Amino acid sequence: MELTYKIENGMRIPDLTLPPQPKGEIGKYGRMRLEFLKAHRRGTYGVMKANATLKQYLLEIDQTATQAVEEITKRLARAEGVTEQMKNEDPLRWIGLMNNCKMAAEETVLRDLIHV
């Protein structure tokens, strides 16, 4: 790595800049992963923050976790026999079953992606 310097008040100061950060908002699962890293993986958190790779990592984790929750929820709903017809005929039962499927999917994602 080659350093460049700028002169300020007769002193040479390293011209350090951070690489551009990715655009986008870190969602629910990315924030959960961030809190886990801060609490339980301080070394990894520090290295990623120092290398300016933390935000990109959290965005990727958030996207992966969101997709996994959606996919697992769909699979569980099919296995439980949750259908559009049920949604029209018994919406409260449909909501309860879908909430159960989503909670089970989130538990899996938290165990396998977020808290590792």
Disulfide bonds with the S-S distance in Angstrom:
none
